[in-house]
């Protein structure tokens, strides 16, 4: 009899009776029925509860919000892609500013030390967000590699308000993950955090110390999301 079988035999023959599986509810988490305004409010409440920072801007003014964040945070070196519309707009808006734009679409080995030692912030787009958990979801690409959101001390993510969905299940179903799983999907729920044995949270130990989300609205924030 193997060690595993011996342990299981002892559990089955325990003095106070056989163990039985607890009742569990594995029903699909969907059908919340939240309105767009409720989704946005819940997402913001959940992500700010874990030290995420949220800024709102009209679609045509989001780069002004980005410039304000960079100025307030003292960022002088920003990692950014080239091809995604978010990167293109950011580059145009910051071309004459005091921020050095660091190309992210390079071979990892060519700028690994730069990422870890001198890059102050990384800017990425997002594919959407999850209201229930206050999470962003990203599909990294060569233009926006995963390190851009995981290595710099500050991650700035641009989110379109209308892409927030109720639950993770809704995201998987709506975007056909069963037919085409992403090779590397990132779920981001606040800045990097860990806890010791006493359950004391520490931020920024294994990744960004700060997460800033710029939420873009089709109209002025608060007018078209109800």
C-alpha positions, 0 to 999 in steps of 0.5 A, spaced: 500 500 500 502 506 497 503 512 502 497 516 499 493 510 500 495 509 507 493 516 508 486 515 505 485 509 508 486 512 515 481 518 513 476 513 511 476 509 517 477 515 522 473 515 529 468 520 528 465 517 521 467 517 514 468 524 511 463 527 506 464 532 500 461 539 503 455 542 499 458 547 494 455 552 489 458 551 482 453 555 478 456 560 473 457 567 475 453 571 470 446 574 469 448 580 474 444 585 470 448 591 472 447 598 468 453 601 465 453 606 470 453 600 476 458 596 472 463 603 472 461 604 479 463 597 482 469 597 478 472 603 481 469 601 488 473 595 487 479 597 484 480 603 489 479 599 495 486 596 493 490 602 492 488 603 485 487 610 482 482 612 477 481 618 473 476 619 468 476 623 461 472 624 455 475 620 449 478 626 446 481 629 452 484 623 455 491 624 453 491 631 457 489 626 463 495 622 462 500 628 462 497 630 468 498 624 471 505 624 469 507 631 471 504 629 478 507 623 479 514 626 477 515 621 471 520 622 466 521 616 462 515 612 460 515 605 456 510 605 451 508 601 444 508 604 437 502 601 434 496 601 438 492 607 437 493 608 445 500 608 444 500 613 437 495 618 441 500 618 447 506 619 443 503 625 439 500 628 445 507 627 449 512 629 443 514 636 445 513 635 453 519 633 458 517 626 458 522 621 454 518 616 451 522 609 451 520 604 445 517 597 448 517 593 442 524 591 442 527 584 444 527 583 451 534 581 452 536 588 449 533 592 454 532 588 460 536 592 465 533 598 462 526 596 464 528 594 471 533 600 473 531 606 469 524 605 467 519 609 471 512 608 468 509 603 463 503 605 459 498 600 456 491 599 453 486 594 456 481 589 452 476 591 458 475 590 465 470 586 470 466 590 475 465 584 480 472 583 481 475 590 479 479 587 474 483 589 468 484 584 463 490 585 457 492 581 452 500 582 451 503 583 444 510 584 441 508 592 441 505 592 448 509 586 452 507 583 458 513 586 462 510 593 460 505 592 465 509 588 470 515 591 471 515 599 472 514 601 479 508 605 475 503 602 471 498 606 467 492 603 463 487 606 459 480 603 459 474 605 455 468 605 460 463 601 455 468 595 455 467 594 462 463 587 463 459 584 469 463 578 471 469 574 468 465 569 465 461 574 461 468 576 458 470 569 457 463 568 453 463 574 450 470 574 447 470 567 445 476 564 449 473 557 448 475 558 441 481 562 441 484 562 448 489 568 449 496 565 449 498 570 455 492 574 458 493 578 464 488 580 470 490 586 474 486 588 480 490 593 483 498 594 484 502 588 486 501 586 493 503 580 497 502 578 505 506 575 510 504 570 515 500 575 519 496 577 513 499 584 513 499 587 506 505 590 502 505 593 496 510 593 490 514 587 492 514 583 486 511 589 481 508 596 480 507 600 486 502 604 483 496 602 478 493 608 475 487 607 470 484 612 465 477 611 464 475 614 457 468 616 456 464 617 449 462 623 452 463 627 458 464 623 464 457 621 467 453 624 461 452 617 457 454 612 462 447 611 466 
